[in-house]
Amino acid sequence: MTSSPLDSFIHALVYVAAPLLLCALVVGAITGVLVRTFGKRFVRFLRGLPRVWSSPRTTQVLIVEDNPDSRETLKRYLTGRNYDVAAAGDLRTGIECLNKDRFDAIISDIALPDGTGYTLLNEARRRGIRALGIAMSGYPYPSNVNEAGVTGFDYHLTKPVNCDDLLSLLEKSRGNEDDASTNL
């Protein structure tokens, strides 16, 4: 007995598609009952599931530093610790990077060849980018630099920058983001 293409299609429909459809309906019904029963707690649980099954999104970092050795050292250090890093050597290129990607952290030298790190961070804030701001400078900072709103940066590091201190600030910020997203 030979089988026709129609028989194959009906076989696939009955033995593959129908059980999948039935499973989808059962899962949907169970989900509906759980949402009605547990409300917002269950919805928060469901929002957290994709992070369990997929790898966590890497933190996007922009480094703007005019010294090529320092820039490459920071980039290699952070890339080796699973950060996605873009690097620029001047203000103009740093602003161009803001056009291309969404950044979670902006690490910038204060004195750049064509402007300042303050200008870069102000431009990011003007665009609605609320990235963690970390300033680096070889010059001493004024005494009021850590007062809220004085510079726009969240942290200020003196050069030469200790990479472990920088990593600690990034990790602390990433931990705060994770805490905020689980409290929805």
C-alpha positions in Angstrom: 0.0 0.0 0.0 1.4 3.4 -1.0 0.9 6.5 1.0 -0.1 9.8 -0.6 1.1 13.2 0.3 -2.3 13.9 1.8 -1.9 10.9 4.1 1.5 12.1 5.3 0.0 15.6 6.0 -2.9 14.1 7.9 -0.6 11.8 9.8 1.6 14.8 10.8 -1.4 16.9 11.7 -2.9 14.2 14.0 0.2 12.9 15.6 2.3 16.1 15.9 0.3 19.3 15.6 -2.7 18.1 17.6 -0.7 17.1 20.7 1.3 20.3 20.5 -1.9 22.4 20.4 -3.4 20.4 23.3 -0.2 21.0 25.4 -0.3 24.8 24.6 -4.0 24.9 25.7 -3.2 23.1 28.9 -0.2 25.3 29.7 -2.3 28.4 28.9 -5.1 27.2 31.2 -2.7 26.5 34.1 -1.0 29.8 33.6 -4.4 31.6 33.7 -5.4 29.9 36.9 -2.0 30.7 38.5 -2.2 34.4 37.5 -5.7 34.7 38.9 -4.7 32.8 42.1 -1.3 34.4 42.9 -1.6 37.7 40.9 1.5 39.9 40.7 3.8 37.5 42.5 3.3 34.9 39.7 3.7 37.5 37.0 7.0 38.6 38.5 8.1 34.9 38.6 7.2 34.5 34.9 9.2 37.7 34.0 12.2 36.2 35.7 12.0 32.9 33.8 13.7 34.0 30.5 16.8 35.0 32.5 17.0 31.5 33.9 17.0 29.9 30.5 19.1 32.4 28.5 22.5 33.7 29.3 22.4 37.0 31.1 22.8 40.2 29.0 26.3 41.5 29.2 26.8 44.9 30.6 27.6 47.4 27.8 30.5 49.8 28.8 31.8 52.8 26.9 35.4 53.8 27.7 36.5 57.3 26.5 40.2 57.7 27.2 42.8 59.6 25.0 45.8 57.5 26.2 45.8 54.4 23.9 47.6 52.2 26.4 45.3 53.0 29.3 42.2 52.6 27.0 43.3 49.2 25.7 44.3 48.0 29.2 40.8 48.9 30.6 39.1 47.4 27.5 41.1 44.1 27.8 40.5 43.9 31.5 36.7 44.4 31.3 36.3 42.3 28.2 38.1 39.5 30.0 35.4 39.7 32.7 32.5 39.4 30.3 31.7 43.1 29.7 30.8 44.3 26.2 33.2 47.2 25.7 33.3 50.0 23.2 36.3 52.4 23.3 36.9 55.9 22.0 39.9 58.1 22.1 38.2 61.5 22.0 34.9 63.3 22.8 33.6 63.2 19.2 34.1 59.5 18.8 32.6 58.9 22.3 29.5 60.8 21.2 29.3 58.8 18.0 29.4 55.6 20.1 26.3 57.0 22.0 24.5 57.0 18.6 25.3 53.4 17.9 24.7 51.5 21.2 22.9 51.6 24.5 25.4 51.7 27.4 25.0 50.6 31.0 28.2 52.4 32.1 30.3 55.3 30.7 33.9 55.5 31.9 35.5 58.7 30.8 38.7 60.7 31.2 37.9 64.2 32.2 40.5 66.0 30.0 40.0 64.8 26.4 41.8 66.3 23.3 38.6 67.9 21.9 36.5 68.5 25.1 35.8 67.0 28.5 34.2 64.0 30.0 31.6 66.3 31.6 30.5 67.2 28.1 30.2 63.6 27.1 28.1 62.7 30.2 25.9 65.7 29.8 25.2 64.7 26.2 24.4 61.2 27.4 22.0 62.5 30.0 20.4 64.9 27.5 19.6 61.9 25.3 18.0 60.1 28.3 20.9 57.7 28.8 21.0 56.9 32.6 24.2 54.9 32.5 26.5 54.7 35.4 29.0 57.5 35.1 32.6 56.9 36.2 35.1 59.8 35.8 38.9 59.3 35.6 41.4 62.0 36.0 45.1 62.5 36.7 44.3 65.8 38.4 42.9 66.1 41.9 39.2 66.5 42.2 37.6 69.4 44.1 36.4 68.6 47.7 32.7 68.7 46.7 33.0 66.3 43.8 31.0 63.6 45.5 28.0 65.8 46.3 25.0 64.8 44.2 24.7 66.7 40.9 28.0 68.5 41.1 29.6 66.8 38.1 26.9 64.4 36.8 29.3 61.4 37.4 28.4 58.8 39.9 32.0 58.0 40.8 35.4 59.7 40.4 38.6 57.7 40.2 42.1 59.2 40.2 44.6 57.9 37.7 46.3 55.5 37.5 43.0 53.7 37.9 43.0 50.5 39.9 41.2 48.0 37.7 39.8 46.0 40.6 38.3 49.2 42.1 36.7 50.0 38.8 35.3 46.4 38.5 33.9 46.7 42.0 32.0 49.8 41.1 30.6 48.1 37.9 29.6 45.0 39.8 28.0 47.0 42.6 26.0 48.9 39.9 25.0 45.6 38.2 23.9 44.2 41.5 21.7 47.2 42.1 20.1 46.8 38.7 19.4 43.1 39.3 17.8 44.0 42.7 15.7 46.7 41.1 14.4 44.3 38.3 13.4 41.6 40.8 11.4 44.2 42.9 8.9 45.0 40.0 
